[in-house]
């Protein structure tokens, strides 16, 4: 018997409609930069994102006198110099291939270049929010700031290793991997519904599966762009009445879908994710792409769990 699902099922109106802006709260990204000793050294990168403020904080005796953008006119809010800080805010996200120069003149008369770039897949697409800039890596403040960076990096690596270990022994991740390779017959899932749509540079073909105590979705993504790669930034599973994220298993055929090629993303949701205060509830599965925009929304009914 065909499962009756709400009309908002495939796209809450339109599956690919323009990719709505992601509403995820970004964790603060604070990094340490040490100015190169050689003037001809390559400019250091600063990762910026539309409508996210990035602050360069210079140590006391390196106060910036002025700052100017090269080639970024009309793309950024006016660059601000406030005390020891330079403030940046792009009006919108930079394209993957874009980069702009920021030239900062310091109190010692040096002009230091920085390269402004989009985050891409770095740190899950997060922009730099504060950069502590030092001239001497052996100074106390620089060493203390670098130590904090190192501790954060180690904590991130430990968490990532723990996550990978859990995925190695996870039944749901194994099922997601089978779905991604097309081995549906080796899984307990049956087709519940199908949807498809085309955005300007992306075609998305989706299949929803029902299973005993689990549900699954498979996205087949074709990148129609002639020059821009496509990649998945993140996937969120939230309730109908709250934004608490539920766990799910995700596997993809490739990290990046090159122009003119296709890829597959398989997702498995355990039945426990549908339980809210002892009651079964519908969930929304949100797929975000590399630039932080929402590519698709799928409503999952608890009736997918079968018996």
C-alpha positions in Angstrom: 0.0 0.0 0.0 1.3 3.4 -1.0 2.3 5.6 2.0 0.4 8.9 2.0 2.8 11.7 2.8 2.1 15.4 3.1 2.4 17.6 0.0 5.2 19.4 1.6 7.0 16.1 1.4 9.5 16.7 -1.4 10.2 20.4 -1.2 7.9 22.4 1.0 6.7 24.0 -2.2 9.7 23.6 -4.5 12.5 21.1 -4.0 15.4 23.1 -5.3 13.9 26.6 -5.2 16.8 28.8 -5.1 18.5 27.1 -2.2 17.5 29.0 0.9 20.2 30.5 3.2 21.4 28.2 5.9 20.2 29.1 9.4 22.9 27.1 11.2 24.7 28.9 14.0 28.4 29.0 13.3 30.9 28.5 16.1 33.3 31.3 16.5 36.5 30.7 14.5 39.5 32.4 16.0 43.0 31.9 14.5 46.5 33.2 15.0 48.5 34.9 12.2 52.2 35.8 12.4 53.4 38.3 9.9 56.1 36.9 7.6 59.6 38.3 7.9 60.1 38.5 4.2 58.1 41.2 2.4 57.9 39.1 -0.8 56.2 36.2 1.1 52.8 35.1 -0.2 49.9 36.9 1.4 48.2 35.0 4.2 44.6 33.8 3.6 41.6 35.1 5.5 38.3 33.2 5.0 35.2 35.4 4.8 31.5 34.7 4.4 28.6 36.9 3.3 27.1 38.9 6.2 29.6 37.5 8.7 31.9 40.0 10.4 35.6 39.2 10.4 38.0 41.1 12.7 41.8 41.4 12.4 43.1 42.2 15.9 46.7 43.5 15.8 49.1 43.5 18.8 49.7 46.8 20.5 52.7 48.1 18.6 51.3 47.1 15.2 48.2 49.3 15.2 46.8 49.6 11.7 46.7 53.1 10.2 44.5 52.3 7.2 43.1 49.4 5.2 41.9 49.2 1.7 40.4 46.5 -0.6 41.7 45.8 -4.1 39.0 44.7 -6.5 36.4 44.2 -3.9 34.5 47.5 -4.3 30.7 46.9 -4.0 31.2 43.4 -2.7 32.0 44.4 0.9 30.7 46.8 3.5 33.2 49.7 4.0 36.3 48.4 5.6 36.6 49.8 9.2 39.7 50.6 11.2 38.9 50.9 14.9 41.9 51.1 17.3 44.0 48.0 16.8 41.3 46.3 14.7 40.4 46.0 11.0 36.7 45.0 10.4 35.5 43.2 7.3 32.0 42.1 6.2 31.2 40.8 2.7 27.8 41.7 1.4 27.3 38.2 0.1 29.3 34.9 -0.2 32.3 34.9 -2.5 32.2 32.4 -5.4 34.7 29.5 -5.1 37.1 30.9 -7.6 37.0 34.5 -6.2 39.7 36.2 -4.1 40.3 39.8 -3.2 43.4 41.6 -1.7 43.3 43.5 1.6 46.2 45.9 2.1 46.8 47.0 5.7 49.2 49.8 6.5 50.7 49.4 10.0 52.1 52.0 12.4 55.6 51.0 11.5 54.9 52.0 7.8 54.7 48.5 6.5 51.9 47.6 4.0 50.9 44.0 4.6 48.7 42.1 2.0 46.1 39.5 2.9 44.1 37.4 0.5 40.3 37.2 1.2 38.9 33.8 0.1 35.6 31.9 0.7 35.8 29.1 3.3 34.8 26.3 1.0 35.0 22.9 2.8 37.4 24.3 5.4 36.0 24.0 9.0 32.6 23.0 7.6 32.4 26.2 5.6 32.9 28.5 8.6 34.4 32.0 8.1 37.2 33.5 10.2 35.6 35.6 12.9 38.7 36.9 14.6 42.4 36.8 13.6 45.0 37.7 16.2 47.9 39.2 14.2 51.5 39.2 15.6 54.8 40.2 14.2 56.9 37.9 16.4 56.0 34.3 16.8 58.2 34.0 19.9 56.4 36.8 21.8 54.4 35.8 24.8 51.0 36.8 23.4 51.7 35.1 20.1 52.8 31.9 21.8 49.8 31.9 24.1 47.4 32.5 21.2 49.1 29.7 19.1 48.8 27.4 22.1 45.1 28.0 22.2 44.9 27.3 18.5 46.8 24.0 18.9 44.6 22.9 21.8 41.5 23.6 19.7 42.9 21.7 16.7 43.8 18.7 18.9 40.3 18.7 20.4 38.8 18.7 16.9 41.0 15.9 15.8 40.1 13.8 18.8 36.4 14.3 18.2 36.8 13.5 14.5 38.7 10.3 15.3 36.0 9.3 17.8 33.3 10.0 15.2 35.1 7.9 12.5 35.5 5.0 15.0 31.8 5.0 15.8 31.0 5.1 12.1 33.2 2.1 11.4 31.0 -0.1 13.7 27.6 1.6 12.9 24.9 -0.4 11.3 23.2 2.7 9.9 26.5 3.9 8.2 26.9 0.5 6.7 23.4 0.7 5.3 24.0 4.2 4.0 27.1 3.0 2.2 25.1 0.2 0.5 22.4 2.6 -0.6 25.1 4.9 -2.0 26.6 2.2 -4.1 23.1 1.2 -5.4 23.0 -2.1 -3.5 19.4 -1.6 -2.3 18.7 -5.3 -2.5 21.2 -5.9 0.3 19.3 -3.6 2.6 16.0 -3.9 4.5 14.5 -0.9 2.6 11.7 -0.6 0.1 10.9 2.4 -2.1 8.3 4.7 -0.6 8.4 7.7 -2.9 10.5 9.5 -5.5 11.0 13.1 -6.5 13.2 15.1 -8.8 13.9 18.7 -9.8 16.4 21.0 -11.5 18.0 24.2 -10.1 20.1 26.5 -12.3 23.2 24.4 -12.1 22.1 21.2 -10.2 19.8 18.3 -11.0 18.6 16.4 -7.9 16.9 13.0 -8.1 15.7 11.7 -4.8 14.3 8.4 -3.5 12.7 7.9 -0.1 12.8 4.4 1.5 10.8 2.8 4.3 12.1 0.1 6.5 11.5 -1.7 9.8 12.4 0.8 12.4 14.4 3.0 10.0 13.9 5.3 7.1 16.3 6.3 4.3 16.8 8.9 1.6 19.1 8.7 -1.4 20.0 11.9 -3.4 21.5 11.5 -6.9 23.1 14.9 -7.7 24.3 16.0 -11.1 26.4 19.1 -11.4 25.4 21.0 -14.5 27.9 23.8 -14.0 30.6 24.1 -16.6 33.2 25.3 -14.1 32.1 25.1 -10.5 32.4 21.8 -8.4 29.6 20.8 -6.2 29.9 19.4 -2.7 27.8 18.7 0.3 28.4 21.1 3.2 26.2 19.5 5.8 22.9 17.7 6.4 20.5 18.5 9.2 17.6 16.4 10.6 15.2 18.5 12.7 11.7 18.1 14.2 8.5 19.6 12.9 8.1 21.7 16.1 11.7 22.3 17.1 15.1 22.8 15.7 16.9 20.2 17.8 19.2 18.2 15.5 18.7 14.4 15.4 21.5 12.0 14.5 21.6 10.3 11.1 24.1 8.3 9.1 25.5 9.8 5.9 27.6 8.4 3.1 28.5 9.9 -0.3 30.1 8.4 -3.4 32.6 11.3 -3.6 33.6 14.3 -1.5 33.3 16.6 -4.6 31.2 16.4 -7.7 33.1 17.9 -10.6 31.4 19.9 -13.3 29.4 17.7 -15.7 29.6 14.7 -13.4 27.2 13.0 -10.9 27.4 11.7 -7.3 25.2 9.9 -4.8 24.4 10.7 -1.2 22.8 8.1 1.0 21.2 8.8 4.4 19.7 6.5 7.0 17.5 7.7 10.0 16.9 5.4 13.0 13.4 5.2 14.3 14.4 6.7 17.6 15.0 10.1 15.9 11.2 10.3 15.2 10.3 10.1 18.9 9.7 13.5 20.7 8.5 13.3 24.3 7.2 9.8 23.8 5.3 10.7 20.6 6.2 10.0 17.0 6.7 13.2 15.0 7.6 14.1 11.4 11.1 15.2 10.7 12.7 17.6 8.1 15.8 16.5 6.3 17.8 19.5 5.0 20.7 19.2 2.5 23.2 22.1 2.4 25.7 22.5 -0.4 29.3 23.9 -0.4 28.4 27.6 -0.3 26.1 27.2 2.7 22.9 27.4 0.8 20.1 24.9 1.3 19.7 22.6 -1.7 16.7 20.6 -0.6 14.2 19.9 2.2 12.4 16.6 2.6 9.7 15.9 5.1 9.9 12.4 6.6 6.8 10.9 8.1 7.0 8.3 10.9 4.8 6.1 8.8 8.0 5.3 6.9 9.2 3.2 9.8 6.8 0.4 8.8 6.1 -2.4 11.3 
